[in-house]
Amino acid sequence: MNIDKNTLIADIIRAYPATVAVFDRFNMGCTSCLGLQSESLEKGCLMHGLDLDEVIKDLNIAKDSK
């Protein structure tokens, strides 16, 4: 799966459990968020004031390091 701005956070975590550490490092708290099932990565980054490109880069590193 390609991770991009439209990918749902729940889909990322389900496909690549190692990415939870990335979300935690950015203080996103995604594993306990009520919007987890319907929130895109872009929306999550916007809500947390994060650089989307940086988060995508780190998520791809995490998913590829299995």
ZASE-668958 format. One line per field, with one value per residue (C-alpha): residue number from 1; x, y, z. Coordinates in pm, 1 decimal, always signed. Layout:
BEGIN
figu <- c(NUM, ...);
xx <- c(X, ...);
yy <- c(Y, ...);
zz <- c(Z, ...);
***
This chain:
BEGIN
figu <- c(1, 2, 3, 4, 5, 6, 7, 8, 9, 10, 11, 12, 13, 14, 15, 16, 17, 18, 19, 20, 21, 22, 23, 24, 25, 26, 27, 28, 29, 30, 31, 32, 33, 34, 35, 36, 37, 38, 39, 40, 41, 42, 43, 44, 45, 46, 47, 48, 49, 50, 51, 52, 53, 54, 55, 56, 57, 58, 59, 60, 61, 62, 63, 64, 65, 66);
xx <- c(+0.0, +123.1, +95.5, -19.1, -224.1, -554.5, -471.5, -683.2, -480.4, -658.6, -555.5, -191.6, -183.4, -366.9, -131.5, +188.5, +176.2, +532.7, +397.1, +229.7, +570.8, +581.7, +237.6, +343.1, +666.9, +463.5, +225.9, -70.2, -228.7, -392.2, -446.7, -692.0, -855.2, -1229.2, -1183.0, -928.0, -1148.6, -1243.8, -959.7, -712.6, -345.6, -375.7, -656.7, -471.4, -156.9, -356.8, -534.0, -199.9, -12.7, +235.2, +426.5, +246.3, +548.3, +767.6, +512.2, +468.3, +845.9, +879.6, +581.1, +731.3, +1064.0, +883.4, +676.7, +977.3, +1199.0, +1012.4);
yy <- c(+0.0, +347.0, +594.0, +937.5, +1227.0, +1053.3, +725.7, +660.9, +648.3, +326.9, +159.7, +259.5, +120.7, -197.6, -268.0, -155.8, -188.5, -51.8, +289.5, +331.6, +441.6, +717.9, +846.5, +836.2, +1024.0, +1302.7, +1300.7, +1216.3, +963.2, +788.9, +455.2, +611.8, +867.7, +839.9, +950.7, +678.9, +487.2, +784.6, +1034.8, +1080.2, +1134.5, +1486.7, +1576.4, +1426.9, +1625.0, +1943.1, +1897.3, +1846.3, +2122.6, +1879.3, +1884.2, +1625.5, +1548.9, +1482.2, +1247.1, +1059.0, +1024.9, +878.9, +646.7, +509.5, +451.2, +261.7, +49.5, -39.2, -134.8, -455.7);
zz <- c(+0.0, -85.4, +202.8, +89.7, +222.4, +148.3, +322.4, +628.6, +948.1, +1051.7, +725.0, +778.3, +1131.8, +1032.6, +739.2, +912.8, +1293.8, +1318.6, +1216.0, +1556.6, +1688.2, +1425.7, +1522.8, +1887.9, +1813.8, +1652.5, +1955.2, +1735.5, +1974.3, +1681.2, +1850.0, +2094.6, +1863.0, +1801.2, +1439.0, +1368.8, +1124.3, +908.0, +937.6, +654.2, +719.2, +579.0, +819.6, +1116.6, +1037.3, +988.2, +1322.2, +1499.0, +1312.8, +1159.8, +832.8, +619.4, +400.7, +703.1, +856.7, +526.4, +492.9, +843.1, +796.2, +475.0, +648.7, +927.1, +690.4, +474.9, +769.0, +851.7);
***
